[in-house]
Amino acid sequence: MQRLLVILLFSSTLALTGCQPVSQPTATKTPSPTLAVSGNAAVEAVPDRLQLSLSVERTGQDIPSLKTEVDGITATLIDYLREQGIHDDHIKSFAVRIHPQYRYDDGQQQLTGYQVARRMTIDFLQPEQHSPFLEYALQVGVQRVDEPHYTLSNADALYQQALTEALQLARQKADKLAAAAGVSIIGVETIHENSNQAPVVRYRVAQAEMSADVSLPGQQSVEARVDVVYRLSDQN
């Protein structure tokens, strides 16, 4: 009797096992086709800021007297800038540096004196102020002046504008390519801002010649680029 019961239970287990549904393999979803394009745009503007750097230098044997002369010229320049309404926040006057001067005679190093120098940097919010200042600086004894550096006060806003235009151009390019292929754009896969953290600013016209009448900054171009991958519908 016990043997018959075991056989019946075993038979029932087999029957239930046979009734379980057979699992079907999961179908792999085919990814949507994509289209990768890039967009480039530039916004041009006339620079409205100027930075000028110069160095007050004197050379001789007596360091204290040289420093006194350099300090006097520096103070004169700062007074002039203040009279022109330029705030101290836009004037940088660095520490004095002393450089020994040498000459070589028959391979022997000979100390000939010292150069005492102080560097200054001025940010002109009104670029037209820099030409009169430069003339004054040369008159009071400045002998070393760097090339003026023009900048844009609204470079960040111009970059955002260029970035928007670059994205619009990328979409226009993608629409044309998709239409030619007989498909349509159904979404965006990725957008990559392919540029530096700071706005890329380039001179279109690098013209900063100083004359008696005019100093022209030319134009600067703020550039942006995006790389976009769009999702496409199946071919019509």
Helices and strands as residue ranges (DSSP letters): H 2-19, E 34-45, E 49-60, H 63-83, G 88-90, E 91-93, E 97-105, E 108-124, G 127-129, H 130-139, E 144-145, E 149-151, H 155-181, E 185-193, E 200-203, E 220-232
